[in-house]
Amino acid sequence: MKTKIKEVHDYFKNKLLLGDFKIIKTEEHTMSVLIDNEYKFTIWIGNLHIPESRKLYDGMYNFMNIKFNVKESLKLNSIIKKPVKQFRETILYNQKLKELENLKKELSINGN
């Protein structure tokens, strides 16, 4: 049984490290991906400037608990870096800008 589990574990790890997945959702600190149109994993994308911190997000359900060594974390980071930066520069930036505007309005209402 342990051999089969390792085989499945390695299969999904290789898919992640090859970038053979579909990004289904990106948020401020996590990215959810789908492998083989069925298996969902959530990757921690916070601290993008620290590539070694790339791992599966512990607080979310993952089909398997896959650990990456430093070299593998760097590889995964290189795969997701571009879409994460694109998300942050467009969607997240606009969300934060809207939050800022709402806070400014709130402050001006409460300040009068």
Buried (B, 14 or more C-beta within 10 A) or exposed (E): EEEEEEEEBEEBBEBBBEEEBEBEEBBEBBBBBBBEEEBBBBBBBBEBEEBBEBBBBEEEEBBEEBEBEEEBBEBBBEBBBEEBEEBBEEEBEEEEEEEEEEEEEEEEEEEE
